[in-house]
Amino acid sequence: MNRTVKEAAQVLGIAESQLRAHLRSINALNRDGTLAARHIGGGKLFMDPRVTEPKRLGIRKHYAVLMVTEAGIDWLAKQLGIAITEVPAKDSAA
């Protein structure tokens, strides 16, 4: 499941601003908040293109949202020293 940066920060138990600051410190984000070129296609972070059409403007507005993959959550937790508890999968056979 892919998550926004805000959702990823909640999963990791830190503030969104703290997560964004960490991503900037490791040069994963550009100054404008977009994904740095070296992380494109890495499988941990990606930009999700979206569109909205505000009624007052009458035109479509395109934007991109920074997303974190499940592998990215593990990667960030390891970098930040956050322990993730492994929960065994339940046996679905009944």
C-alpha positions as CSV (number, residue, x, y, z in Angstrom):
1,M,0.0,0.0,0.0
2,N,1.4,3.3,-1.0
3,R,1.1,6.3,1.4
4,T,1.4,10.0,1.2
5,V,4.3,11.6,3.2
6,K,1.7,12.6,5.9
7,E,0.4,9.0,6.2
8,A,4.0,7.6,6.2
9,A,4.9,10.0,9.0
10,Q,1.9,8.8,11.0
11,V,2.9,5.2,10.5
12,L,6.5,6.0,11.7
13,G,5.2,8.0,14.6
14,I,6.9,11.3,13.7
15,A,5.7,14.6,12.4
16,E,5.3,15.2,8.7
17,S,7.7,18.2,8.9
18,Q,10.3,16.0,10.6
19,L,10.0,13.3,7.8
20,R,10.3,16.0,5.1
21,A,13.3,17.5,6.8
22,H,15.0,14.1,6.9
23,L,14.2,13.5,3.2
24,R,15.8,16.8,2.4
25,S,18.8,16.1,4.6
26,I,19.5,12.9,2.6
27,N,18.9,14.7,-0.7
28,A,15.8,12.7,-1.5
29,L,13.8,15.9,-2.0
30,N,14.5,19.0,-4.0
31,R,13.9,22.4,-2.5
32,D,10.5,22.6,-4.0
33,G,9.4,19.3,-2.4
34,T,9.7,17.2,-5.6
35,L,11.5,13.9,-5.7
36,A,15.2,14.1,-6.5
37,A,16.2,12.5,-9.8
38,R,18.4,9.8,-8.3
39,H,15.4,8.4,-6.4
40,I,13.1,8.2,-9.4
41,G,12.4,4.5,-10.1
42,G,14.1,3.4,-6.9
43,G,11.0,1.6,-5.5
44,K,10.9,3.6,-2.3
45,L,9.5,7.0,-3.2
46,F,7.6,8.3,-6.2
47,M,5.6,11.2,-7.4
48,D,1.9,10.5,-8.1
49,P,0.4,12.8,-10.8
50,R,-3.1,14.1,-9.9
51,V,-5.6,16.5,-11.3
52,T,-8.4,18.7,-9.9
53,E,-10.9,21.0,-11.6
54,P,-11.8,23.9,-9.3
55,K,-15.3,25.2,-10.3
56,R,-14.3,28.8,-9.9
57,L,-11.4,28.4,-12.4
58,G,-13.1,26.1,-14.9
59,I,-9.8,24.5,-16.0
60,R,-8.0,21.4,-14.9
61,K,-5.1,21.9,-12.5
62,H,-2.3,19.2,-12.5
63,Y,-0.1,18.6,-9.5
64,A,2.0,15.7,-8.1
65,V,2.0,14.2,-4.6
66,L,5.1,12.6,-3.0
67,M,4.3,9.0,-2.1
68,V,6.1,6.3,0.0
69,T,5.9,2.6,-0.8
70,E,6.0,-0.2,1.7
71,A,9.6,-0.7,1.0
72,G,10.1,3.0,1.5
73,I,8.5,2.8,5.0
74,D,11.0,0.0,6.0
75,W,13.9,2.0,4.5
76,L,12.9,5.2,6.3
77,A,12.4,3.4,9.6
78,K,15.9,1.9,9.4
79,Q,17.4,5.3,8.6
80,L,15.6,7.0,11.5
81,G,16.2,4.2,14.0
82,I,12.5,3.3,14.4
83,A,11.8,-0.3,15.3
84,I,9.0,-1.9,13.4
85,T,7.3,-4.8,15.1
86,E,6.8,-7.9,12.9
87,V,3.4,-9.4,13.3
88,P,3.0,-13.0,12.1
89,A,0.3,-13.5,9.4
90,K,-2.8,-15.3,10.6
91,D,-3.5,-18.7,9.0
92,S,-6.6,-18.1,6.9
93,A,-7.3,-21.9,6.5
94,A,-10.3,-22.8,8.6
